[in-house]
Amino acid sequence: QPEGPITRVYMCASSAERFQSNCLVTKKPKKKGEKATTAVQNRAALLLGTTNRERVDAKPVKVRTSLSSSPADRDYCNVIKVHALYEPPQTPSSTYDCKELMKWSDQSPTMKRVINLASQLGLEPVGWIFTYDKPRHDEKKGDDNGALPVWGSDVKTGASLQISKMKNAKDRAEGAKFITLAMDARVGATEAFQLSDVSVQMVAENILGDGVERHLSTKIPIMVDSKQTKKLDTVLCLVNTAMLTHEGMHSGSSSNTKKVNPLKKNGTLTIKTKKRLLDALNKYDATKTSNNLFEILSDFNVLVGLDPVLPPTDMSEICRLVKKWARGQRRGTFMDEKRILLLKSVLGG
C-alpha cells in the first residue's frame, strides 16, 4: 500500500521526551567505587490528539482567474497532531506491556475513563507508541531480519488497537486514521508508520500467526509477488509516514520543565505533583491571565490522576476550563472558590 489516510503526523516533543525518560531506570551501584548503570524498561502508550486538514504545501495561495481553474482548497491533506500521551500501569520488562492498552476494546473501567476524559478536552485516540532497546537496524547480520523498527508482534498489537478505534468510530474511514510510532529507547529516535488495510483485515480475521522478528506466519496461504506463501514480511504491512514535532496543548511542558511523569505506577498522583498543585492553588489569583494552576492542570496525566477522586460534574467543569485555557481563551477563564477548596481537600491541603 503506497500511502495511508494520513499524510503526516505532528508528535509532541515534550511528551516524547518524557516517554523516553520513563523507559530509562538508573540502578544504584552494589559496591563502593562502582558507577551507576542505566537499564531500559520498554513501554507502550496511547497517543491522544486530533485529526486535522491542512495544505499539502505551505505555498502562497494561487488566485483563481476563471471558473475553470482548480480551486486552491483541493490541495489539502489529513494530518494527526498528538497533544498528550497516556501510559497505563505496566509491568517492567524487556518487552513493552500492552495488557492494559489492549483492554480498550473491552471497555475496561480505566481505559473508558481515560478516553472519556480525553473527549472532554477535544482529544481522541490517534495512535500508539512503543519502545525497543535491541538493535533493529543492524544490517550486518547477513540477512534482512534487523533492518526494520516494527516487527511482527508490533504489527499485531497496532492492528488490534486500530480495530478497537474502528469499533468506536463513526465510520470505517475515521477509524483507519491511526498511527504507529516506534521509538529506540536508548537514543529517542522515532519513526512513524501506518498499517496497511490488508494487514488490519488479516488481524481482524485471525489469519496472522506467530513470528520471529520481522516475519510472521499465516494460518492460510497468501499471495505475495504472485506466489503463495505462509510467511509474511512485516515491511509489506507498513506505510511510511512523515513526522514533524510540535508542542502539544496537554503535554504539561510549561509547568513540568523536568519532564517528570506526574503519575505513580499505580496511576495516582505523585507527592511532588500534589505539592506543586497545592502551591499553585494557594497562590491562585483569578484576576491574572497568567498563572501556574492552569498550566499544571493542562497536563493530561495530572487530570487522569485527579479524575478518580473528584465528582464527575466538578471534573467536567475543570476539563471545560482547561480546554479553554489550553486553546488561548484565557480572559474570563477562572476557577471558582468552591472548586479551589475541593481540590485542596482531595490533595490533602
Secondary structure, 3 states (H helix, E strand, C coil): CCCCCCCEEEEEHHHHHHHHHHHEEEECCCCCCCCCEEEECCCEEEEEEEEEEEECCCCCCCCCCCCCCCCHHHCEEEEEEEEEEECCCCCCCCCCCCCCHHHHCCCCHHHHHHHHHHHHCCCEEEEEEEEECCCCCCHHHCCCCCCCCCCHHHHHHHHHHHHHHHHHCCCHHHHCCCEEEEEECCCCCEEEEEECHHHHHHHHCCCEEEEECCEEEEEEEEEECCEEEEEEEHHHHEEEEEEEEECCCCCCCCCCCCCCCCECCCCCECHHHHHHHHHHHHCCCCCCCCCHHHHHHCCHHHHHHHHHHCCHHHHHHHHHHHHHHHCCCCCCCCCCHHHHHHHHHHCCC
